[in-house]
Amino acid sequence: MNLKNYIAAVKDFPKKGILFRDITPLLKDKIALKNTIDKMCLFAKDNNTTVVCGPEARGFIFGTPVAYSLGVGFVPIRKPGKLPRKSVSHKYELEYGENILSVHHDAFKKGDKVLIVDDLLATGGTILATIKLIESLGATVAGVVCVIELDDLKGREKIKGYNVQSLIHY
């Protein structure tokens, strides 16, 4: 199945000059969605995943069914101010500014092999910040799987040394 057939290209969103890759047609199609989750799960099984995490918000969409299929737990990686208990945070650079990601302080433990699941690998900042959070709590990254990778933005270079799979490349 060619998953690119289920990605809409939206010109000038969220601002002029950007070509936005919209995953909502893929989410709407039951066969394309199942195929996407199944491919992510195959990658996860090969990496002995013990827990799945996903950055807010689209990482939740794909990460939760992957965790369910694998029979492991899911940990949300959140934006600032969203976690009710003690958390750890990591600040990172975006193309135009900064952001912060947080996770509960007890979300991962030593020995956990964490699979990071997200919709997009672009500049790599979000994935790298997620890696830093996982490793700061003593867990290891089993791998990274994304639906889409924007190759020209070279995000993979920021996360060299980690096992990364993207289902669609642009």
Secondary structure, DSSP 8 states (H G I E B T S, - for coil): --GGGG-EEEET-SSTT-EEEE-HHHHH-HHHHHHHHHHHHHHHHHTT-SEEEEETTHHHHHHHHHHHHHT-EEEEEB-TT--SS-EEEEEEEETTEEEEEEEETTS--TT-EEEEEEEEESSSHHHHHHHHHHHHTT-EEEEEEEEEE-GGG-HHHHTTTS-EEEEEE-
